[in-house]
């Protein structure tokens, strides 16, 4: 996706996930906001608080699986996908891990 050209009237918003190095940048023009609404920053998650990221050690503790089993099940499509939290660190969304655990209890 191409970035918009730099302009004096371009508004830039940066959102960072607390406790991680993730930052999301939004570009918008002043005309994009409806005149009858208050212009308040909206998180990328659609208005709710950003999902917490948890590392591999926490995932191992919550699931009882080894690192190798987590990666093997992820490759097989049976476990939530990890994301790159930084150059040398991966993490999972806490809600996806909780949903995976809940589905295992049911089925």
Backbone torsions as a table, in degrees:
resi	resn	phi	psi	omega
1	UNK	NA	129.3	-177.5
2	UNK	-77.4	141.3	176.1
3	UNK	-77.4	147.2	176.7
4	UNK	-67.2	152.5	178.4
5	UNK	-67.4	148.1	178.9
6	UNK	-64.6	137.1	-179.6
7	UNK	-149.7	153.7	-179.6
8	UNK	-66.4	-27.2	-177.9
9	UNK	-95.6	9.6	179.5
10	UNK	-83.1	127.4	177.9
11	UNK	-96.4	136.3	-179.6
12	UNK	-120.4	129.1	177.1
13	UNK	-119.5	135.7	176.9
14	UNK	-115.7	131.0	176.3
15	UNK	-120.5	132.0	176.7
16	UNK	-120.9	147.9	178.7
17	UNK	-86.6	122.3	-179.0
18	UNK	-57.7	135.8	177.6
19	UNK	81.3	8.4	178.2
20	UNK	-142.5	173.8	-179.4
21	UNK	-94.4	7.3	-178.2
22	UNK	-74.8	133.2	175.5
23	UNK	-135.7	134.2	178.2
24	UNK	-114.0	135.3	-179.8
25	UNK	-113.7	132.3	177.9
26	UNK	-115.3	138.6	175.2
27	UNK	-116.2	132.7	176.6
28	UNK	-152.2	160.6	178.5
29	UNK	-104.4	150.7	-178.5
30	UNK	-54.8	-32.4	-179.8
31	UNK	-69.5	-11.8	-179.3
32	UNK	-72.4	-18.2	-177.3
33	UNK	-93.1	132.9	178.8
34	UNK	-66.5	136.8	-176.2
35	UNK	-65.1	-25.7	-177.3
36	UNK	-89.7	2.9	179.2
37	UNK	-110.8	152.9	175.0
38	UNK	-76.9	137.9	178.3
39	UNK	-86.5	101.4	177.9
40	UNK	-124.4	141.1	179.7
41	UNK	-62.7	135.9	178.0
42	UNK	-114.0	123.5	178.8
43	UNK	-60.4	155.8	-178.1
44	UNK	-60.5	-15.7	-178.0
45	UNK	-84.4	9.5	175.4
46	UNK	86.9	22.8	175.6
47	UNK	111.7	-17.9	177.5
48	UNK	-94.9	165.6	-179.1
49	UNK	-63.4	145.6	179.2
50	UNK	-61.4	146.6	179.3
51	UNK	-69.6	142.0	179.8
52	UNK	-75.7	141.1	175.4
53	UNK	-98.3	137.7	177.2
54	UNK	-124.6	144.1	-177.3
55	UNK	-82.4	176.4	-174.6
56	UNK	-63.4	-36.8	-180.0
57	UNK	-64.0	-40.8	177.8
58	UNK	-68.3	-38.6	178.0
59	UNK	-63.4	-43.3	177.9
60	UNK	-59.9	-43.0	-178.4
61	UNK	-65.8	-42.6	-177.1
62	UNK	-72.1	-35.9	-174.8
63	UNK	-93.9	-23.7	-175.8
64	UNK	78.0	11.7	-179.9
65	UNK	-98.5	154.3	174.7
66	UNK	-79.6	165.0	178.2
67	UNK	-58.4	-43.8	-178.8
68	UNK	-63.2	-41.2	179.6
69	UNK	-66.9	-39.4	177.7
70	UNK	-59.4	-50.1	-178.8
71	UNK	-66.2	-37.6	179.2
72	UNK	-65.2	-44.8	178.9
73	UNK	-68.3	-33.2	176.8
74	UNK	-64.3	-44.6	177.7
75	UNK	-62.1	-34.1	179.8
76	UNK	-80.1	-5.4	179.9
77	UNK	82.0	16.3	-177.6
78	UNK	-104.1	5.8	-176.9
79	UNK	-144.0	148.7	179.7
80	UNK	-57.5	147.6	-179.8
81	UNK	-77.6	141.3	176.2
82	UNK	-81.8	162.8	173.7
83	UNK	-125.2	158.5	177.4
84	UNK	-83.1	108.5	179.5
85	UNK	-78.0	-28.7	174.6
86	UNK	-158.9	-171.0	-176.7
87	UNK	-60.5	-38.9	-175.3
88	UNK	-118.9	21.7	-176.5
89	UNK	-142.1	138.3	174.9
90	UNK	-115.5	158.2	179.9
91	UNK	-151.5	167.5	177.6
92	UNK	-124.4	153.2	173.3
93	UNK	-73.8	131.0	-177.0
94	UNK	-58.7	-39.9	-178.5
95	UNK	-64.3	-35.6	179.0
96	UNK	-69.4	-38.2	177.8
97	UNK	-67.2	-43.3	178.5
98	UNK	-62.1	-40.1	178.5
99	UNK	-66.1	-38.8	178.9
100	UNK	-63.8	-43.9	179.1
101	UNK	-63.6	-43.8	179.5
102	UNK	-63.0	-38.9	179.5
103	UNK	-67.1	-33.5	178.0
104	UNK	-69.0	-33.7	179.0
105	UNK	-68.5	-37.7	-177.9
106	UNK	-73.6	-47.6	-173.3
107	UNK	-100.5	NA	NA
